[in-house]
Amino acid sequence: MDNVNIVVHKRDVTGSRASRRMRKEGLIPGVIYGHGHEAVLIAVEPHVLRDALTTEAGTHAVLNVTFEGQKRGHKAIVKEMTLDRVKHNVIHLDLQEIRLDETIETTVAVRFEGESKGVKAGGLLEEAIREVSVKGVVTEIPEHLVMDITELEVGSTLKVADLQVPEGIEVLDDPEEVLCSVLMPRKAVEVVEGEEAPEAVEGGAEPELVGKKEEGAEEA
């Protein structure tokens, strides 16, 4: 996991009213804690947080958190982000301080690569899960896990157990949980479901047509 620098401000005022006032001033309230230290209240500028979390590692990056005016950094990961229900912007941030040699539990993104045989045949790729929970030493946790879908046929699925995971990394999710699948196109499904109807029409119509020909022959 890459280290990403981020500068935060210490804050002294607590409470929901103070947090609302801080947001109006253009800051995101938050907290950093871990390793037996008392939680420290922080505030971060939205563009600083956005820049830190839009690297290749995304929200799974190891952050080198520096308090404004200080030089010593603190290694941390994003433990939780609270989003506004309407605007979907970050309104609170929880950071957990870590050591680079410790084992942690976190989530990593799953990246689907390749074009599956099923999609080439007209199927539709459905991505059910885009991240999984893993456990491992901080420095060994990958930015993402790759799932090769090239051989995936229509009607087939790939599960958590099919992930290629680096040595020393443990996936905590249910191995049988489906990550992605290739579905039959909707039009094809409609045709399959309606196959019996055309057969019934043909089967019922054929004797009627034959009967008409026979009647016509007798009249001639």
C-alpha positions as CSV (number, residue, x, y, z in Angstrom):
1,M,0.0,0.0,0.0
2,D,1.4,3.4,-1.0
3,N,2.0,6.1,1.5
4,V,0.1,9.3,0.8
5,N,0.8,12.6,2.6
6,I,-2.1,14.5,4.1
7,V,-2.0,17.6,6.4
8,V,-4.7,18.1,9.0
9,H,-5.5,20.7,11.7
10,K,-6.0,20.0,15.4
11,R,-9.3,21.2,16.8
12,D,-10.3,21.7,20.4
13,V,-14.1,22.2,20.2
14,T,-16.4,19.2,20.3
15,G,-20.1,18.6,19.8
16,S,-22.5,18.5,16.9
17,R,-23.0,22.3,16.9
18,A,-19.3,22.9,16.6
19,S,-19.1,20.3,13.8
20,R,-21.8,22.0,11.9
21,R,-20.1,25.3,12.2
22,M,-16.9,23.8,11.0
23,R,-18.5,22.3,7.9
24,K,-20.0,25.7,7.1
25,E,-16.4,27.1,7.3
26,G,-15.4,24.5,4.6
27,L,-13.7,21.9,6.9
28,I,-14.4,18.2,7.6
29,P,-14.3,17.3,11.3
30,G,-12.7,14.0,12.2
31,V,-10.6,12.1,14.7
32,I,-7.4,10.1,14.7
33,Y,-6.8,7.3,17.3
34,G,-4.9,4.1,17.9
35,H,-2.1,2.4,19.8
36,G,-3.4,3.3,23.2
37,H,-3.1,7.1,22.5
38,E,-6.0,9.3,23.3
39,A,-8.1,10.3,20.3
40,V,-7.1,13.6,18.8
41,L,-9.7,15.8,17.2
42,I,-8.8,16.9,13.7
43,A,-10.2,18.9,10.8
44,V,-9.2,18.5,7.2
45,E,-9.9,20.6,4.1
46,P,-12.1,18.8,1.5
47,H,-9.7,19.2,-1.4
48,V,-6.8,17.9,0.7
49,L,-8.8,14.7,1.6
50,R,-9.9,14.4,-2.0
51,D,-6.4,14.6,-3.3
52,A,-5.2,12.0,-0.7
53,L,-8.0,9.5,-1.6
54,T,-7.9,9.8,-5.4
55,T,-4.5,8.1,-5.8
56,E,-4.4,4.6,-7.3
57,A,-4.8,3.1,-3.8
58,G,-8.0,5.2,-3.2
59,T,-9.6,4.9,0.2
60,H,-7.3,2.0,1.0
61,A,-4.1,4.1,1.0
62,V,-1.8,4.3,4.0
63,L,-1.8,8.0,5.0
64,N,1.2,9.9,6.3
65,V,-0.8,12.3,8.5
66,T,1.0,15.5,9.5
67,F,-0.5,18.1,11.8
68,E,-0.2,21.6,10.5
69,G,3.0,23.2,11.7
70,Q,4.6,19.9,12.7
71,K,7.1,17.7,10.9
72,R,6.6,14.3,12.4
73,G,4.0,12.2,10.6
74,H,1.6,9.6,11.8
75,K,0.9,6.5,9.7
76,A,-2.9,5.9,9.5
77,I,-5.7,4.3,7.5
78,V,-9.2,5.5,6.9
79,K,-11.3,3.5,9.3
80,E,-14.6,5.2,8.5
81,M,-16.1,8.0,6.5
82,T,-19.5,9.4,7.1
83,L,-21.3,10.7,4.1
84,D,-24.2,13.2,3.8
85,R,-27.3,11.4,2.9
86,V,-28.3,13.9,0.3
87,K,-25.2,15.4,-1.1
88,H,-23.0,12.3,-0.5
89,N,-20.0,14.4,0.5
90,V,-17.8,13.5,3.5
91,I,-19.0,15.0,6.7
92,H,-16.9,13.1,9.2
93,L,-13.6,11.2,9.0
94,D,-12.2,8.5,11.4
95,L,-8.5,7.7,11.0
96,Q,-6.7,4.8,12.7
97,E,-3.1,5.2,13.5
98,I,-1.0,2.1,12.6
99,R,2.5,0.7,12.6
100,L,3.9,-0.5,9.3
101,D,4.9,-3.8,10.8
102,E,1.5,-4.7,12.3
103,T,-1.2,-6.9,11.0
104,I,-4.5,-5.1,10.2
105,E,-7.9,-5.9,8.8
106,T,-9.0,-3.6,6.0
107,T,-10.8,-3.7,2.6
108,V,-9.3,-3.7,-0.8
109,A,-10.9,-3.1,-4.2
110,V,-11.4,-5.9,-6.7
111,R,-10.5,-5.0,-10.3
112,F,-12.1,-7.1,-13.1
113,E,-9.7,-7.4,-16.0
114,G,-10.2,-8.9,-19.5
115,E,-13.2,-9.4,-21.7
116,S,-15.0,-12.5,-20.9
117,K,-16.1,-15.1,-23.5
118,G,-19.6,-14.7,-22.3
119,V,-19.6,-10.9,-23.0
120,K,-18.1,-11.5,-26.4
121,A,-21.0,-13.9,-27.0
122,G,-23.5,-11.2,-26.1
123,G,-23.9,-11.7,-22.4
124,L,-23.9,-9.0,-19.7
125,L,-21.3,-8.8,-17.0
126,E,-22.8,-8.2,-13.5
127,E,-20.3,-7.1,-10.8
128,A,-21.8,-8.1,-7.5
129,I,-18.9,-7.2,-5.2
130,R,-16.2,-4.6,-5.9
131,E,-14.2,-4.9,-2.7
132,V,-13.3,-7.6,-0.1
133,S,-12.1,-7.6,3.5
134,V,-8.5,-8.8,4.0
135,K,-6.0,-9.3,6.8
136,G,-2.3,-8.9,6.6
137,V,0.8,-6.9,7.4
138,V,0.3,-3.2,6.4
139,T,3.1,-3.1,3.9
140,E,2.1,-6.3,2.2
141,I,-1.6,-5.4,1.6
142,P,-2.1,-4.7,-2.1
143,E,-3.8,-1.7,-3.5
144,H,-6.3,-4.0,-5.2
145,L,-6.9,-7.6,-6.2
146,V,-7.2,-8.6,-9.8
147,M,-9.9,-11.0,-11.1
148,D,-9.3,-12.3,-14.6
149,I,-12.7,-12.8,-16.2
150,T,-11.4,-13.8,-19.7
151,E,-12.7,-17.4,-19.4
152,L,-16.1,-16.5,-17.9
153,E,-18.9,-17.9,-20.0
154,V,-22.6,-17.0,-20.1
155,G,-24.3,-18.3,-17.0
156,S,-21.0,-18.8,-15.1
157,T,-19.9,-17.0,-11.9
158,L,-16.6,-16.2,-10.2
159,K,-16.5,-16.3,-6.4
160,V,-14.3,-15.0,-3.6
161,A,-12.4,-18.3,-3.6
162,D,-11.3,-17.7,-7.2
163,L,-9.3,-14.6,-6.3
164,Q,-5.6,-14.7,-6.7
165,V,-4.3,-13.5,-3.4
166,P,-0.6,-12.6,-2.6
167,E,1.2,-14.8,-0.1
168,G,0.6,-13.7,3.5
169,I,-2.7,-12.0,2.8
170,E,-5.9,-13.6,4.1
171,V,-9.3,-12.8,2.6
172,L,-11.9,-12.7,5.3
173,D,-15.1,-12.8,3.2
174,D,-17.1,-16.0,2.5
175,P,-15.3,-18.0,-0.2
176,E,-18.6,-18.9,-1.8
177,E,-19.8,-15.3,-2.1
178,V,-20.2,-14.4,-5.8
179,L,-18.0,-11.6,-7.2
180,C,-19.3,-11.4,-10.7
181,S,-21.3,-13.4,-13.3
182,V,-22.2,-13.2,-17.0
183,L,-26.0,-13.0,-17.5
184,M,-27.9,-14.0,-20.6
185,P,-29.1,-11.0,-22.6
186,R,-32.7,-10.0,-21.7
187,K,-33.9,-10.6,-25.3
188,A,-32.5,-14.1,-25.3
189,V,-34.2,-14.8,-21.9
190,E,-37.5,-13.6,-23.3
191,V,-37.1,-15.9,-26.4
192,V,-36.3,-18.9,-24.2
193,E,-39.2,-18.2,-21.9
194,G,-41.6,-17.8,-24.8
195,E,-40.5,-20.8,-26.9
196,E,-43.5,-22.9,-26.0
197,A,-46.0,-20.4,-27.3
198,P,-44.8,-20.5,-31.0
199,E,-44.7,-24.3,-30.9
200,A,-48.2,-24.5,-29.6
201,V,-49.4,-22.2,-32.4
202,E,-47.7,-24.2,-35.0
203,G,-48.9,-27.5,-33.5
204,G,-52.5,-26.3,-33.4
205,A,-52.4,-24.6,-36.8
206,E,-51.0,-27.4,-38.9
207,P,-54.1,-29.8,-38.7
208,E,-56.4,-26.8,-39.4
209,L,-54.5,-25.9,-42.6
210,V,-54.4,-29.6,-43.7
211,G,-58.1,-29.8,-43.1
212,K,-58.8,-26.8,-45.2
213,K,-56.8,-28.2,-48.1
214,E,-58.7,-31.5,-47.9
215,E,-62.0,-29.7,-47.9
216,G,-60.9,-27.7,-50.9
217,A,-59.9,-30.8,-52.8
218,E,-63.3,-32.5,-52.3
219,E,-65.2,-29.3,-53.5
220,A,-63.1,-29.2,-56.7
